[in-house]
Structure formats: C-alpha cells, structure tokens
Amino acid sequence: MAAAVVLVACLLPWYTFVGDLPRLPFGAFDGSGILAFIAALATLALVALPYAAGDSPARADRGLAYALLAGLAVLGILLWPLGFIDQPAGLLPNRALGFWLAVLGTVGLIAAARDISRERPLRRR
C-alpha cells in the first residue's frame, strides 16, 4: 500500500515556487524524486514476484530486497529539498503535497521492509 502512495505522490507537485513569477510547480520527475518513483515501482514488482514465480519460491522476495528499495526511496526523498534550500517556503505542505505524501509513503516502505525482514522464510518440502 505504501508503494502505491508513493506512486500517487509522484504525480502531485513536490515544490511550488511562489514569488514574483507565476506559480511554478515542480514534480518528482524534476529531480531526485524519480528515485522514489523507481523504488515504488520495483517494490510493487517484488510484491507480485511470488505470484509470477508459481510453486518455486523466489529468493529475491526477502527483507533485504525490500530494505534496499526503501533505502533508494529515502535517498530520493532526502536529496530532493537540497535543490530548493534557498527558498524553503515552497516545501510547505500546502505547496508541496506530493513531497509530503511521498515522505509518508516512504516511511510506510521502511516499516514494511522491517516487518518483512522479521518474517521466517518459507521452507520447501
């Protein structure tokens, strides 16, 4: 569910410049936010992997893979505001709804990766 939240957040504005110029919105694809988008897509693909693999269990469907993808999303989220450090007002929640929604989705990805890493792997009979 968290990956779907990040995907939706990537379609919303992540920064809106308000000043002398007309409102100029920036999206996830205008910077490092694309890393969060890629991580969310890959997470959804990883969730679907066991269904595609059939009876044979897939080794990639483990906590480490989810943790690496969550880390990629965190990297994209943390690097995004660095480009707008001189005008932080555009990152307020009422101007950057997509960014803050992506932050919440990324926290969800981290929590899901933690939960998945604590699960016991299925054993083959």
Backbone as a ProteinNet text record, in pm:
[ID]
protein_1_A
[PRIMARY]
MAAAVVLVACLLPWYTFVGDLPRLPFGAFDGSGILAFIAALATLALVALPYAAGDSPARADRGLAYALLAGLAVLGILLWPLGFIDQPAGLLPNRALGFWLAVLGTVGLIAAARDISRERPLRRR
[TERTIARY]
82.3	0	87.6	198.8	287.2	348.2	378.5	434.3	332.5	206.5	101.8	89	106.4	101.3	215.9	334.1	448.8	424.2	367	338.4	241	135.9	39	105.8	190.1	258.2	349.2	405	494.3	420	290.2	210.3	165.9	180.5	141.6	262.2	240.1	353.9	438.6	571	663.5	720.7	705.7	754.5	682.3	636.9	573.1	641	706.3	772.7	667.8	662.5	570.2	654.6	645	723.5	680.4	778.2	749.8	697.4	736.6	692.2	557	487.3	365.2	400.6	301.4	323.8	389.3	499.5	575.9	594.4	513.1	526.2	635.6	699.5	798.7	749.1	772.2	727.3	843.6	809.7	910.3	1007.6	962	1046.4	1141.5	1134.7	1223.3	1349	1367.8	1484.9	1500.1	1553.5	1582	1456.8	1341.7	1216.8	1190.4	1252.7	1235.6	1289.4	1385.7	1435.5	1325.3	1244.5	1131.7	1029.7	1007.7	915.4	964.9	1093.1	1151.7	1145	1174.6	1169.6	1027.6	928.7	789.4	747.2	784.9	752.3	820.4	947	1019.8	962.8	916.2	854.3	726.7	646.8	524.4	557.2	662.2	704.6	753.1	821.8	871	757.2	652.9	534.1	465.9	465	399.7	485.6	613.5	705	662.8	621.1	582	464.4	375.5	261.8	307	407.1	458.8	550.6	617.3	713.2	644.8	520.9	448.6	488.4	512.8	542.1	683.5	775.1	913.3	929.3	977.7	993.5	1105.9	1086.8	1185.7	1273.5	1404	1498.4	1497.3	1461.5	1464.3	1354.3	1255.4	1142.3	1173.4	1275.7	1316	1332.8	1352.3	1360.2	1470.2	1585.8	1696.3	1658.9	1590	1549.9	1453.8	1359.2	1265.7	1338.7	1435.5	1511.7	1594.2	1654	1731.5	1642.4	1524	1431.9	1381	1355	1314.7	1428.2	1552.2	1667.1	1680	1650.2	1651.6	1546.2	1428	1322.5	1364.3	1426.6	1474.3	1578.2	1668.4	1770	1704.8	1605.4	1535.1	1463.8	1405.1	1333.5	1431.4	1543.5	1638.8	1712.6	1738.6	1810.7	1721.7	1592	1500.4	1507.3	1494.4	1490.5	1622.4	1731.6	1860	1863.6	1787.8	1783.1	1705	1628.7	1543.3	1572.9	1695.4	1731.8	1725.1	1741.4	1737.1	1594	1495.4	1354.3	1271.8	1287.3	1218.9	1067.2	1015.3	870.6	791.4	851.2	782.9	767.2	832.2	820.8	716.4	643.2	536.2	429.8	363.2	265	154.8	115.1	9.3	61.3	193.3	252.4	323	348.6	423.4	356.1	230	153.1	215.8	262.7	322.8	446.9	530.1	651.9	618.4	526.9	493.5	419.2	339.8	274.1	377.7	478.8	586.6	668.6	685.8	754.9	678	546.1	463.6	469.1	461.8	470.6	604.9	711.7	845.8	860.1	802.8	802.2	728	619.5	547	631.3	710.5	800.5	905.2	955.9	1054.7	991.8	871.5	802.9	771.8	731.2	701.4	827.9	938.6	1065.6	1108.4	1087.8	1121.1	1035.1	906.1	815.9	850	880.5	913.3	1044.8	1139.6	1267.8	1254.4	1151.6	1129.4	1052.4	995.2	922.4	1019.8	974.8	1054.3	1033.7	1140.8	1124.3	1049.9	975.5	904.9	1004.6	986.7	1076.9	1012.5	1095.9	1047.6	1035.2	938.7	917.5	975.8
-118.7	0	126.4	118.7	235.1	267	164.6	187.8	258.3	223	290	436.2	464.3	603.1	683.7	624.9	694.8	719.3	622.4	641.1	756	761.9	871.7	1004.2	1003.1	1125.7	1179.2	1091.7	1135.5	1209.4	1196.9	1266.7	1405.3	1432	1560.3	1653.1	1785.2	1878.5	1853.3	1856.6	1835.8	1968.4	2072.2	2204.1	2305.1	2413.8	2520	2651.3	2708.9	2837.5	2946.4	3024.8	3137	3260.6	3354.3	3477.5	3575.9	3644.4	3744.3	3679	3555.2	3482.8	3417.5	3375.5	3297.9	3167.2	3104.9	2978.5	2879.4	2825.5	2733.9	2602.8	2500.8	2374.7	2284.8	2211.5	2110.3	1976.4	1872.3	1738.7	1647.3	1525.1	1425.5	1398.7	1411.5	1379.4	1493.4	1604	1717.1	1711.5	1602.2	1590.3	1447.1	1435.9	1303.2	1227.8	1289.1	1221.4	1102.2	1100	986	857.6	870.3	752.3	690.2	774.2	723.8	655.2	711.5	651.2	514	505.6	378	275.7	319.1	227.8	176.6	262.2	220	120.5	146.9	52.5	-82.4	-79.6	-204.3	-280.1	-209	-274.2	-345.6	-280.7	-346.6	-468.8	-459.8	-575.5	-688.1	-653.5	-753.4	-819.1	-743.4	-799.4	-899.5	-870.7	-959.1	-1079.4	-1076.6	-1182.8	-1322.3	-1343.9	-1479.8	-1534.4	-1447.1	-1492	-1530	-1459.2	-1488.7	-1611.5	-1636.8	-1747.3	-1883.2	-1883.9	-2010.9	-2087.1	-2217.1	-2301.6	-2284.6	-2241.1	-2226.5	-2092.4	-2095.5	-1970	-1884.7	-1756	-1663.3	-1609.6	-1617.1	-1569.7	-1416.8	-1348.2	-1201.9	-1144.8	-1223.6	-1177.4	-1188.1	-1121.6	-1122.9	-981	-969.3	-838.6	-748.6	-806.9	-724.8	-650.3	-716.9	-651.5	-535.6	-557.8	-450.4	-336.3	-370.3	-267.2	-183.4	-246.1	-171.9	-77.1	-123.1	-36.2	78.2	50.1	157.3	257.8	208.6	298.4	386.5	330.8	409.9	520.6	487.5	588.5	696	656.3	753.5	845.8	791	872	976.4	933.9	1027.5	1137.4	1100.5	1198.1	1295.7	1244.9	1331.1	1426.1	1383	1468.3	1575.4	1551.2	1642.6	1786.6	1811.7	1951.5	2026.5	1957.4	2025.9	2124.7	2099.4	2191.2	2318.4	2318.4	2433.6	2488	2469.3	2508.2	2659.6	2737.3	2882.8	2936.2	2860.1	2900.2	2789.5	2768.6	2657	2673.9	2793	2814.2	2729.4	2695.4	2613.6	2468.8	2429.6	2291.9	2277.3	2384.1	2374.4	2276.4	2209.3	2107.6	2157.8	2284.1	2333.6	2363.6	2366.4	2392.2	2270.4	2170.4	2052.4	1925.5	1910.8	1796	1664	1656.1	1532.9	1493.1	1590.8	1562	1502.7	1564.8	1517.8	1385.2	1363.4	1233.6	1126.2	1160.3	1066.2	1035.5	1133.8	1109.4	1007.1	1023.8	927.5	788.5	783.5	655.2	588.1	667.2	612	558.4	626	573.8	440.5	431.1	304.5	195.4	230.9	133.3	83	172.7	133.7	38	70.4	-16	-152.9	-154.8	-282.1	-364.9	-300.3	-372.7	-433	-360.5	-412.8	-533.9	-524	-635.8	-758.6	-736.9	-848.5	-914.1	-834.2	-891.9	-976.9	-954.3	-1032.6	-1162.1	-1175.7	-1298.3	-1413.5	-1532.9	-1651	-1690.8	-1727.5	-1771	-1903.6	-1921	-2046	-2154.7	-2271.7	-2383.1	-2472.6	-2521.6	-2613.6	-2752.1	-2823.1	-2961.2	-3058.5
0	0	0	74.1	81.6	-54.7	-132.3	-265.9	-354.7	-341.8	-419.5	-377.6	-249.4	-200.8	-262.1	-268.2	-327.8	-476.4	-545.9	-688.9	-711.5	-631.9	-644	-609.5	-506.5	-464.9	-574.3	-654.7	-762.3	-872.8	-877.3	-977.5	-930.1	-800.9	-743.2	-736.3	-717.3	-707.6	-582.2	-600.8	-489.6	-439.3	-515.3	-476.2	-562.5	-501.8	-578.6	-544.7	-643.8	-625.6	-629.8	-524	-517.6	-491.3	-580.9	-566.5	-670.9	-729.5	-832.5	-959.7	-982.5	-1101.1	-1073.9	-1178.6	-1154.1	-1082.5	-1022.4	-952.3	-1047.6	-1004.9	-1087.7	-1011.1	-1042.7	-968.3	-1026.3	-938.2	-975.3	-925.8	-1004.2	-966.7	-933.3	-900.3	-862.1	-975.4	-1098	-1212.7	-1249.9	-1176.4	-1199.9	-1114.2	-1043.8	-956.3	-906.9	-788.8	-733.3	-691.8	-697.4	-664.6	-754.8	-869.3	-959.8	-896.1	-804.6	-732.8	-647.4	-584.7	-505.4	-596.5	-713.9	-810.3	-854.9	-888.7	-932.1	-819.2	-696.7	-582	-558.9	-574.9	-555.8	-663.9	-788.5	-896.7	-874.6	-835.9	-812	-692.4	-591.3	-476	-517.2	-598.9	-646.5	-731.8	-811.8	-891.2	-800.4	-693.8	-599.2	-523	-494.9	-429.4	-522.1	-651.3	-748.7	-786.5	-753.3	-793.1	-748	-624.1	-584.8	-665.9	-707.8	-788.3	-928.9	-979.2	-1112.4	-1111.5	-998.2	-990	-979.6	-936.8	-924.2	-799.3	-814	-699.2	-645.5	-727.8	-680.7	-608.2	-483.5	-410.7	-470	-469.6	-524.7	-412.3	-430.5	-328.5	-317.2	-423	-420.5	-332.6	-300.2	-221.8	-72.3	-28.3	111.4	161.4	289.7	353.6	301.3	265	216.9	88.8	-1.2	-125.8	-98.1	-7.6	27.8	99.1	183.2	254	156.5	57.5	-42.2	-122.6	-157	-230.9	-143.8	-16.2	75.1	90.9	94.9	102.5	-20.5	-136.7	-259.9	-253.8	-202.5	-187.5	-87.8	21.9	121.5	58.6	-20	-87.3	-178.1	-255	-342.2	-264.9	-150.7	-67.3	-1.9	48.4	118.8	25	-96.6	-191.3	-254.6	-259.8	-327.9	-275.5	-144.9	-98.5	-113.7	-137.3	-149.5	-265.5	-368.9	-482.8	-454.3	-345.9	-314.9	-175.7	-130.6	4.9	25	-83.5	-72.1	-64.3	-104.5	-98.8	-30.7	99.4	165	176.8	152	165.3	65.9	-45.5	-144.5	-103.1	6.2	56	166.3	194.5	295.1	247.1	339	297.9	205.4	217.2	128.7	-11.8	-30.7	-162.1	-220.5	-138.3	-183.1	-131.5	-163.7	-114.1	-156.7	-279.7	-328.9	-251.1	-216.7	-141.4	-5.9	65.6	199.7	196.2	94.3	78.4	46.3	-31.5	-61.1	64.2	151	278	360.1	368.6	443.3	380	247.7	179.1	199.2	201.7	223.2	365	461.3	598.6	601.8	526.7	516	451.4	349.9	287.1	386	468.6	570	670.6	716.7	813.2	752.2	626.6	559.9	542.1	507.3	491.8	625.4	733.1	866	899.9	872	900.7	816	690.6	600.6	642.6	689.1	730.3	855.8	933.9	1055.4	1030.7	910.6	878.1	857.5	887.8	859.1	714.1	647.2	506.5	499.2	391.5	370.3	333.6	389.8	359.3	254.3	165.1	60.6	120	77.2	124.3	31.1
[MASK]
+++++++++++++++++++++++++++++++++++++++++++++++++++++++++++++++++++++++++++++++++++++++++++++++++++++++++++++++++++++++++++++

